[in-house]
Amino acid sequence: MKKSLLALALAAMLATQPALSAEPAVAAPTTDAVIRHYANLVQANYADTLAAAQAMQQAIDAFLARPAPETLRAAQQAWRAAREFYGQTEAYRFYGGPIDDDDGPEGRLNGWPMDESYVDGVKDRRDAGLINNRAFVINNSTLMEQNERGGEENIATGWHAIEFLLWGQDLSETGPGNRAYTDFVDGNATGLPTGLPNNADRRRQYLQVIAKLLIDDLGGLTREWAAGRKYNYRARFEKGGLESLRMIFVGLGSLSRGELAGERLEVALNSQDQEDEHSCFSDNTHRDAVTNALGVENVWLGRYKRADGTLLQGPAPRDLVALKDAALAERTSARIADSVAKANAIKAPFDREIVGAQDAPGRLRIQATVDSLVQQSKDLVAAANAVGITKLTLAQP
């Protein structure tokens, strides 16, 4: 009897409770949501790159104030750290955005390959370059004017000009360049390999100016992608609908095939020439390949790991494709992950990976990365078609 009364009481109590509702359905991602999140991702990546470049600038200033082996190493390490973020931003190119429209700074930022003798003395031309031409005035405007003047390899500014001044020519088969810190000390002419003219004052000035130019250009890109502004590029991009989505796919596919697989890997693989290596002075090319491949994966998956370790995650192109063709979305995700893994397998120094017979282990590692990236670009074209983008012109090697 007591048991029955207890059961009745419990039943009465439960009857007065509101019914449990089912978990709310997660709304399917929309094109506009994917575009907005892409803009968040781009802005975050550029902001992290800018902050890392500013840290590099501080390390360069410390080195120039007190040239020494340890301050030079610190500046070199800061350059490498900043490149980890910039490499991922390469996925935001190739569609006429702020980085590479008619007025974009891409050529000033990341132009390569570089004829280093255009900037400073080299092994067989010790007095070459703008630095050793004391009639040439070094400042922002003159260096911007000189960048790529007279030829695409006449690189005067950007990451690789900074890299060359920090490392010098790479004359070693086992490591990077070995720039002497004394190249930046007045009264010395002991730079590698046989000594540079005593223009240390101009070398210091040149490095300081191009570091500031890099910061200025990265700052401009960060502002163009900043949220909440009425007239910057992001404000227009977020209203672009399917056209903005097309641009996203153009960036992913073009970096995959034309730039990374083609210009940065295949060209060097075919020529076996160190001069075709992307970051040839620092031997950082293997990391360039990884961060470029990771940039594609970031956009495809709608996620980006910030400098502070937090993960930015949101609606992604993959999600839109999965609504139309789940198998294609899964296959493309697997291929992109495979490309990142294969790029990670490339060993340093890259200039040793590219040499040898066709079946040399290093060459096979690079070729495997190229093959994966080529297939990846085809999968991305199919993915774009699945979401209604039928005209997708990619940059080719």
Secondary structure, 3 states (H helix, E strand, C coil): CHHHHHHHHHHHHHHCCCCCCCCCCCCCCCHHHHHHHHHHHHHHHHHHHHHHHHHHHHHHHHHHHCCCHHHHHHHHHHHHHHHHHHHHHHHHCCCCCCCCCCCCCHHHHHCCCCCHHHCCCECCECCCCCCCCCCCCCCHHHHHHHCCCCCCCCCCCCHHHHHHHHHCCCCCCCCCCCCCHHHHCCCCCCCCCCCCCCCHHHHHHHHHHHHHHHHHHHHHHHHHCCCCCCCCHHHHHCCCCHHHHHHHHHHHHHHHHHHHHHHHHHHHHHHCCHHHCCCCCCCCHHHHHHHHHHHHHHHHHCEEECCCCCEEECCCHHHHHHHHCHHHHHHHHHHHHHHHHHHHHCCCCHHHHCCCCCCCHHHHHHHHHHHHHHHHHHHHHHHHHHCCCCCCCCCCC
